[in-house]
């Protein structure tokens, strides 16, 4: 008798998962090819323009030393402020037409990264048919600004999220070498994933830390050899430049007045507090990600999927704890 209801649930899952993936694919294609023409503000691919311009400066060996500029196109920053590896990742596309070819490929990579990260969440949660469950999730996410804004701007946050998600999966399954390399790659692309190292230190996962450190040291040596040791001063100079809170923001940084207090030390205090919680496994990784989000001066809306990923890890651990908590016996105690 139970076989029929199970079969019904299975068919429902297949149908909803397929519809979700279909919605995600349609929304993504529409947003990249047509939807952007309905937007205002002239901010299409402004983040991608930064990466493309940075890649070209990296080739010319003047990264960080000169203002960014690329064919008169709008950019989200006038100076490259990210790690040099962020520019290096754009090198394969730097010689292609900036928007119509390279930008579209970059947006496709962002969409694929979101899809991959959501599938990894379902795998970490040990859901049956993780691809189908992921389809439901990406279908819902695809119609929100948390996804569309980053796709429109050409952010690299979705790629970083995929790297972080892959790291977490490898870390939780004991693939220490690959986890270390992924952590090093994520930190080299955008510094905030470094907070995940706190969990590895707490759990004494020295191979993870060793491989991450080796990767970071190797890429730093290559960068210094290519750009010259004096580039360090230029990098430090760019870090001191203020970043205007433009666009859609999340959390305390979205509220004028509170943003100044948060960025003056409150966010750092919250981040440190989260890292000091002696949590391990999924809970520790989720809190470490939230700690990194707390210290970002302008938490743009396209960090939303990253926050959701952290909350998913935390939720998994809490639900697992509740499921395995021993229940009090209802039988009367013996005299």
Secondary structure, DSSP 8 states (H G I E B T S, - for coil): -HHHHHHHHHHHHHHHHHHHHHHHHHHHHHHHHTGGGG--SS-TTHHHHHHHHHHHHHHHT-TTTS---STT---S-SS--S-HHHHHTTGGGTTS-IIIIIIHHHHHHHHHHHHHHHHHHHHHTT-TTHHHHHHHHHHHHTTSHHHHHHHHHT-SHHHHHHHHHHHHHHHHTT-HHHHHHHHHHHHHH-GGGGGHHHHHHHTT-HHHHHHHHHHHHHHHHHHHHHH-TTHHHHHHHHHTS-----S-B-GGGGSTTHHHHIIIIIHHHHHHHHHHS---HHHHHHHHHHHHHHT-SS-BGGGHHHHHHHHHHHHHHHHHHHHTS-----S----
